[in-house]
């Protein structure tokens, strides 16, 4: 085995990042001990911290693209990944190399083992704590000018929350990960609001009243300053022709004018759907705020950075070729995400027959997602990812029993794709969704850009 393969094997031997007990995952004191032993790499670069239920990754990737175009060496840390763990750690759009990952992992892993042996840590850091430390060390070594950090889960006790960010961003909040974060939107919002700093700056948008109340009260209690991204959300329906325009390479884009930093720009984003307009608005507001703080952000770099953003698996289309149908990949994995997918499908393919390939983790709200999404489809194929947390096709079918659609079953993603290519109506669009793991496996098999 190569040093990279050994590093990956050791990472996954720690267990899945959501499979550990809350006491092992949620302890910032232990994360700080590990980072202190590494000479606190997280203090060697300025950062932006982004939390929320949906839209964190889209907002983070858009902001990182803007900052890169602005001339800053920009780190981006996101989770989870579609295919390879390297996707999570990027500088200027380039994933960490296998050799660099192995090198930095070895340092962090040896440091962790030493701390456990000396009694400084009660147990080895978790998968996510290790990966976060690797990202911080890599960004420090490569001397990034700024890092955009996506919270893994929650916020208050997430491993990323050890940084002192230049600003915090909170995206849309809804029910997800209730086992860890709470059973109500207010409880989950309290965890997300944990990234707000006393006297700090927080960029957000109005959303559910319960979340608004928690975020607003936290801002007041901490004497923080709120930046409202509403001015950057266009008031036009995404179903209008403006949003159905196409760029010169025929990739569909959302296209609309905005006033930014005293100038008019033309936003052209490949992130489609009304929900993505909110995520792009948050990235614009965050970039403008960083400009006020002295970073070299301009209206032109905001425009260009949005246009260059690539965030795979978010309503990403693969055109029909060689007799194969058109595919759409979307990582909608909770009811709010599925509602957004349904809205975007209705706007983008109002008259096309749809086949869904659907798979989800066992702990997700499968019945609710099915009731939202499946009525749109001519066919539904339930499958499972190569992940021990995946619901079986039979479990999905049982959970979706209140939906009238007949549900076909496929043992794995490859079988589901083969099944979807048979007996489909002309002009069918095959939508692959329900879990990032399902989408990642399908994109790899079908050769989609990641």
MOGIMO-V837367 format. One record per run of one state. SS is the DSSP state (h for helix, s for strand, l for the rest). FROM is the first residue (numbers start at 1). LEN is the number of residues. If there is no record, write none. Layout:
# MOGIMO-V837367
[[SS	FROM	LEN] [SS	FROM	LEN]]
This chain:
# MOGIMO-V837367
[[l	1	2] [h	3	11] [l	14	8] [h	22	4] [l	26	2] [h	28	10] [l	38	3] [h	41	3] [l	44	3] [s	47	5] [l	52	2] [s	54	1] [l	55	1] [h	56	14] [l	70	4] [s	74	4] [l	78	7] [h	85	4] [s	89	3] [l	92	2] [s	94	2] [l	96	2] [h	98	20] [l	118	9] [h	127	15] [l	142	4] [s	146	5] [l	151	8] [h	159	4] [l	163	4] [s	167	4] [l	171	1] [s	172	1] [l	173	5] [h	178	4] [l	182	3] [h	185	11] [l	196	5] [s	201	4] [l	205	4] [h	209	14] [l	223	2] [s	225	4] [l	229	1] [h	230	3] [l	233	8] [h	241	4] [l	245	1] [s	246	1] [l	247	5] [s	252	1] [l	253	1] [s	254	7] [l	261	2] [s	263	7] [l	270	4] [h	274	19] [l	293	6] [h	299	9] [l	308	8] [s	316	3] [l	319	7] [s	326	5] [l	331	4] [h	335	14] [l	349	5] [s	354	5] [l	359	2] [s	361	1] [l	362	4] [h	366	11] [l	377	2] [s	379	4] [l	383	7] [s	390	1] [l	391	2] [h	393	7] [l	400	7] [s	407	3] [l	410	3] [h	413	8] [l	421	8] [s	429	5] [l	434	2] [h	436	11] [l	447	4]]
